[in-house]
């Protein structure tokens, strides 16, 4: 018997403009998360935990760091037949290259997937969300309902729904209406859910909710192939609305933690929430691991430090420092007496040697990390930053400023020290 194929496709996103400057030199799925992970590890891990190991990541902007991460993280033996492959936009005889939207990205790569059997399925996921979902259960519900398409949906309060695709479903969870990113509050109110959805929620209370698409779809192979045999370019705007009334589409209601990490503020708040005693997302669940690159790094070393809620990744060195609600990425170095509060530090790509320290002195350049006696608050420190001694970085009360050529950016009230930036001794951030 021919084995059923379940092909997972992770959308790498566009330019990631709302996450800029974190996406200045990397695509969204490659943005570091929780000290040692990357955003792309979340959907990949959800797939692997469900026994789905045919995984493709579609990208076209700033893909180098994502390539390195995936190549060094996900290696399968020849017997398992699994893969995590990156498919970047390319020029062919039938295409000029750039993806024009989510559906167009999948269309341009259909020749790579080889999933055209009657029982084959395509699972399409977003690459910039934090959640843990049993995708095998989604497939089971998809099969049981006889749907051609299943869309996972998160119940959200009406005031949280703007900017997301919203749907109406009947008592059998069949989708009867789909509206992509409505802004009219009356339209949103008109899509409020009924009792069938509220019964699936943990604690709906008295609030009104609507069902928002999570951007995770399960397609029967034939349905997807037929839908892409058109000029449509986007799933949410065109493919899904175009299938209403033509194919059976059902909703999979998901009422667990889910965060769309599409903005600097969402990224900042989500990472800091992981320092809480009981964080909303549990990285310690051994039954549904989150996978990432295995690094041969020493354990972190904290000497004479004051720590109040911190996530500290492998290979960090903190000397006589004060950490208050901080996340330190791999190889983060915090020098003597520095104070960090509400800080996400992404760490470094390598350690400095004795020769490097001598060169730093000769060039009057700070060592990698946060310098002696410096104070940093409400900030994201991208990789390989060099912050000198007695520096003060605090964006409180300062207006947003970001864009081309700005290395100390402020966005959504959060300071972002861009990758590889050098901040000299004694610098004080001000207007």
SVG drawing of the C-alpha trace seen along z (x, -y; Angstrom):
<svg xmlns="http://www.w3.org/2000/svg" viewBox="-25 -65 72 67">
<polyline fill="none" stroke="black" stroke-width="0.4" points="0.0,0.0 1.2,-3.5 2.1,-5.4 0.1,-8.6 2.2,-11.7 1.7,-14.7 3.7,-17.6 4.3,-20.5 5.0,-23.9 6.2,-26.8 5.8,-30.3 8.9,-32.3 7.1,-35.6 7.8,-38.7 10.3,-41.5 9.2,-41.5 8.9,-45.2 6.9,-45.4 9.8,-43.5 12.5,-45.8 15.3,-46.4 15.4,-42.8 14.8,-41.7 17.4,-44.1 19.8,-41.2 17.7,-38.1 14.2,-36.9 11.5,-36.5 11.8,-32.8 15.5,-33.3 14.8,-35.8 16.2,-34.4 13.7,-33.4 14.0,-32.5 17.7,-32.6 18.6,-29.6 15.9,-29.0 14.8,-30.6 11.2,-31.4 11.2,-28.7 11.9,-26.1 8.3,-26.4 6.4,-25.2 9.1,-22.7 8.9,-21.2 5.1,-21.1 5.4,-19.1 8.0,-16.7 6.1,-16.1 3.1,-15.0 5.3,-12.6 5.4,-14.8 8.9,-15.0 8.5,-16.2 9.0,-19.9 9.7,-22.8 10.4,-26.4 9.6,-29.0 11.7,-32.2 13.0,-35.0 14.5,-37.7 17.7,-37.6 17.9,-33.8 21.6,-33.2 21.2,-32.9 18.1,-30.7 20.0,-28.4 22.8,-28.0 20.4,-27.3 18.4,-24.7 21.4,-22.9 23.0,-22.7 19.8,-21.8 17.8,-19.3 19.6,-16.3 17.8,-13.0 19.2,-9.6 18.7,-7.9 16.2,-5.4 13.7,-7.9 13.3,-9.7 12.7,-13.1 13.9,-16.5 13.7,-20.2 14.5,-22.0 14.6,-25.7 13.1,-26.7 14.0,-30.3 12.5,-32.2 14.3,-31.4 14.0,-32.2 12.8,-29.4 11.4,-29.1 7.9,-29.4 8.5,-32.1 10.4,-35.4 11.4,-34.6 9.9,-36.7 6.9,-35.3 3.8,-37.5 2.0,-36.1 1.6,-33.0 -0.3,-31.1 2.1,-32.1 5.0,-30.9 3.4,-27.4 2.5,-27.4 6.1,-28.1 7.4,-25.1 4.7,-22.5 7.2,-20.6 9.4,-20.0 6.7,-18.4 5.5,-15.4 2.2,-15.2 -0.5,-14.5 -1.9,-11.3 -5.6,-11.0 -4.9,-10.6 -2.0,-13.1 -2.3,-16.2 -0.6,-19.6 -0.2,-21.3 0.6,-25.0 1.9,-26.9 3.2,-30.4 6.8,-30.8 6.5,-33.6 4.1,-32.3 4.6,-30.9 2.3,-28.0 2.2,-24.3 -0.4,-22.3 -1.0,-18.6 -1.1,-18.7 -1.9,-15.0 -5.2,-15.8 -5.9,-18.5 -5.4,-15.9 -7.6,-13.4 -10.4,-16.0 -9.8,-16.9 -10.3,-13.3 -13.3,-12.7 -15.1,-15.8 -14.6,-14.9 -13.4,-18.4 -11.4,-19.4 -9.8,-22.2 -9.4,-22.7 -8.4,-26.0 -7.2,-26.2 -8.9,-29.1 -8.3,-30.9 -11.2,-32.4 -10.3,-36.0 -12.2,-38.9 -13.7,-41.3 -11.2,-44.0 -8.3,-41.6 -9.5,-40.6 -8.6,-43.5 -6.0,-42.6 -6.8,-38.9 -8.9,-36.7 -12.2,-36.0 -14.7,-33.2 -18.2,-32.2 -19.0,-28.5 -22.1,-26.4 -22.9,-23.8 -20.8,-21.2 -17.8,-23.5 -18.2,-24.1 -17.0,-27.5 -19.9,-29.5 -18.2,-32.9 -14.7,-34.2 -13.5,-37.9 -9.8,-38.7 -8.6,-41.4 -11.8,-43.4 -11.4,-46.8 -15.0,-47.7 -16.1,-47.0 -19.7,-46.3 -18.4,-43.6 -16.3,-42.1 -19.3,-42.1 -21.4,-40.4 -19.0,-37.5 -19.3,-36.8 -19.2,-33.1 -22.2,-31.0 -22.4,-28.4 -20.8,-25.6 -17.5,-27.5 -17.9,-28.7 -18.4,-25.1 -14.9,-24.3 -13.3,-27.1 -11.7,-26.8 -13.3,-29.8 -15.1,-32.2 -16.7,-34.2 -19.2,-36.9 -17.1,-38.4 -18.0,-38.1 -15.5,-36.3 -14.9,-35.7 -12.9,-33.0 -9.6,-34.2 -7.6,-32.2 -4.2,-31.2 -2.8,-30.9 -2.5,-27.1 -4.3,-25.1 -4.8,-21.5 -5.6,-20.9 -6.5,-17.7 -3.9,-17.5 -6.3,-17.7 -8.1,-20.7 -4.8,-22.6 -3.6,-21.7 -6.9,-22.8 -7.0,-26.1 -3.4,-27.0 -4.3,-26.4 -5.4,-30.1 -3.7,-33.5 -4.5,-33.9 -1.5,-34.9 -2.7,-34.8 -4.5,-32.2 -6.3,-34.5 -7.4,-37.1 -8.2,-34.9 -7.9,-31.1 -10.0,-30.6 -12.8,-33.0 -12.8,-31.6 -13.4,-28.0 -16.5,-29.0 -19.5,-27.2 -17.4,-25.1 -15.5,-22.9 -16.3,-21.7 -14.2,-23.8 -14.1,-23.2 -12.6,-24.9 -10.3,-23.4 -10.9,-25.4 -7.7,-26.0 -8.1,-27.6 -4.5,-27.3 -1.7,-29.8 -0.9,-31.4 1.1,-34.6 1.6,-36.1 5.1,-37.6 4.8,-40.1 5.9,-43.3 8.8,-44.5 6.5,-45.0 5.0,-41.4 8.5,-40.0 9.7,-41.9 6.7,-41.2 6.6,-37.5 10.3,-36.9 10.1,-38.7 7.0,-36.7 9.1,-33.6 11.0,-34.7 7.9,-34.5 7.6,-31.7 4.7,-30.2 5.2,-31.5 2.3,-31.3 4.4,-29.0 6.2,-26.0 9.6,-25.2 10.0,-22.5 7.4,-20.1 9.3,-16.9 6.3,-15.3 6.3,-17.9 9.9,-19.2 10.9,-22.3 13.9,-21.4 16.8,-23.6 20.6,-23.5 22.6,-21.4 25.6,-23.5 28.8,-22.3 29.0,-25.2 30.0,-25.3 27.5,-25.9 26.7,-29.5 28.7,-31.2 27.2,-33.7 29.6,-35.2 28.3,-37.4 25.1,-38.3 21.7,-39.5 19.0,-37.8 15.3,-38.3 13.6,-36.3 16.0,-35.5 16.3,-33.1 20.0,-32.3 21.1,-30.3 24.3,-28.2 27.8,-29.7 26.9,-33.0 29.3,-34.9 27.9,-37.4 30.2,-39.0 28.8,-40.9 25.8,-41.9 22.2,-42.7 19.6,-41.0 15.9,-41.9 13.5,-40.2 16.1,-39.4 16.7,-36.9 20.3,-36.2 21.1,-34.4 24.0,-32.1 27.5,-33.5 26.1,-36.6 28.7,-38.5 27.8,-41.0 30.8,-42.7 31.5,-43.8 28.7,-45.8 26.4,-46.1 22.6,-46.4 20.1,-45.0 16.3,-45.4 13.7,-44.2 16.4,-43.3 16.6,-40.7 20.2,-40.0 20.8,-37.8 24.4,-37.0 27.2,-36.5 28.3,-34.2 31.7,-33.5 33.9,-34.2 36.7,-36.7 40.2,-35.5 43.1,-37.1 44.4,-38.5 40.9,-40.0 41.0,-41.8 44.4,-43.3 43.1,-44.4 40.1,-46.0 42.3,-48.0 44.5,-49.1 41.4,-50.2 39.7,-51.8 36.8,-49.4 34.7,-47.8 34.7,-44.1 31.6,-42.2 28.8,-42.3 27.7,-44.9 30.5,-46.9 31.5,-47.5 29.1,-49.7 26.6,-50.1 22.9,-50.4 20.4,-49.0 16.6,-49.0 13.7,-48.1 15.9,-47.0 16.7,-44.3 20.5,-43.9 21.0,-42.1 23.9,-39.8 27.6,-40.8 26.8,-44.3 29.7,-46.0 28.4,-48.3 31.2,-50.2 31.8,-51.1 29.4,-53.3 26.9,-53.5 23.2,-54.3 20.6,-53.0 17.0,-53.6 14.3,-54.6 11.8,-55.7 10.2,-59.0 11.9,-59.1 9.9,-59.0 10.1,-56.1 12.8,-56.4 13.8,-53.7 14.7,-53.2 17.7,-53.1 20.9,-54.1 19.6,-54.2 21.7,-51.8 20.0,-52.7 16.4,-52.4 13.3,-52.9 10.2,-51.1 7.0,-50.5 8.8,-52.1 11.5,-49.5 15.2,-50.3 16.8,-48.0 20.6,-48.0 21.2,-46.6 23.5,-43.7 27.2,-44.4 26.8,-48.0 29.5,-49.6 28.4,-51.9 31.4,-53.9 32.3,-54.3 30.3,-56.8 27.5,-57.1 24.1,-58.2 21.0,-57.8 18.9,-60.9 16.6,-62.7"/>
</svg>
